[in-house]
Amino acid sequence: MDRAVPTLPSERIVTLDILRGFALLGILVVNMASFAGRSAFDQPTLFWDQAAFFVVDVFFSGKFNSLFSMLFAVGFAIQLERLEQRAGSQGLWIYVRRLLVLFAIGIAHAILVWSGDVLHMYALLGFALLLVRNVSDRTLLALAAVLLLYPALRSLALVLFTGPEWTATRLALGREYLAAANAAFGSGSYADAVMENWQILRRDYLTWMGLERMISLAYVLFLVTMLLGLLAGRHAWIQRAAANVAVVRRVQWWALGIGIAAGVALAVANRFVEPAVPSLWSILARLAYGVSRVALMTFYVATIVRLAQSARWLPWLMPFAVAGRMPLTNYLLQSVLCTAIFYGWGLGLWRQMGEALQLGLAFAIFFLLQVPLSVWWFRHVAYGPMEYLWRLVSYGRRPAAPLAQAAPG
């Protein structure tokens, strides 16, 4: 009998759902600048916008997409183990189908809604995780360390082997692409936005410059945190946190110290870095950014894990858990809502909202819309709509326990 079935609601790990909800909020905060039309050439001028920019840059930027990717790998380890226990060798092929479905959802999202999609990237990196899932812990850590250094080494190579012509070409292309995006997203129709999304996707993967940049500044960094997530899932570090409180506490404060030190180095280096201009400062900035994103992500994870063990704090964290029960749905919903707010085919607020208002809007969307909507949804159904679709296509059958009363209380 085929025992391969989707994860039941009763099998969910609440702490992981809290972390997923926390990551969803942070990702929305960071993505808001892209939704609103802010570019690397823009700098805030008003005090409150400068303050909001600083808060997002120091505490959010890079930390939450790394958390989301780490959690993807934790889920990978848990789900693949369950599938192989229930279905043997067939479990691997079921997970491959899950990755293919996620890739298709991500590509549709990237073209039809927002070009900043990460789902297709997670799906592709999921295949990389399949290749290394059985290697030793030491090998995984060594690979993560090498990948962490790669962006800085890339910047060093640019300093040594490129010149003013390379920089001028990059800057000219950047301004050309920015003008095209402003026209399509700021004042164009929905069809114009879709066409520009396709052009961005094509440039990212079908040109050498775009592909090299995607690999160096996106895939490599995501893979670092996915490898750490694979280790965490393999050893059930998050699930076993209650039995290792002292270790979690040490990890928490060491990660905070390293993250702050790297963040200070990044802030100093960024004062001297110019967009697309290779320099010694850009080398330091890339290294500091990589270290700070991993360290502060680890601090956030350790902090949430510790708080989740507290009866006093757990009720305050449950709104994150409810939103985190349907991360795919809520991630896609953020894109739909924000493109409708900012793009020309919607409310047309492209490049009209400062950083402070963007930050406030992100918190409002999450706490005033997504959390209440998630609570309402799970009163009636046990799976998020996109999660249900993902399971249906991946397993070829309706997920079990579709009614709310099957979900844990």
Buried (B, 14 or more C-beta within 10 A) or exposed (E): EEEBBBBBBEEBBBBBBBBBBBBBBBBBBBBBBBBBBBBEEEEBEEEEBBBBBEBBBBBBBBBBBBBBBBBBBBBBBBBBBBBBEBBEEBBBEBBBEBBBBBBBBBBBBBBBBBBBBBBBBBBBBBEBBBEBBEEEEEEBEEBBEEBBBBBBBBBBEBBEEBEEEBBEEBBEBBBEBBEBBBEBBBEBEBEBBBBBBBBBBEBBEEEEEBBEBBEBBBBBBBBBBBBBBBBBBBEBBBBEBEEEEEEBEEBBEBBBEBBBBBBEBBBEBBEEBEEBBBBEBBBBBBBBBBBBBBBBBBBBBBBBBBBBEEEEEBEEBBBBBBBBBBBBBBBBBBBBBBBBBBBBBBEEBBEEBBBBBBBEBBEEBBBEBBBEBBEEBBEEBBBBBBBBBBBBBBBEEEBBBBEEEBBEE
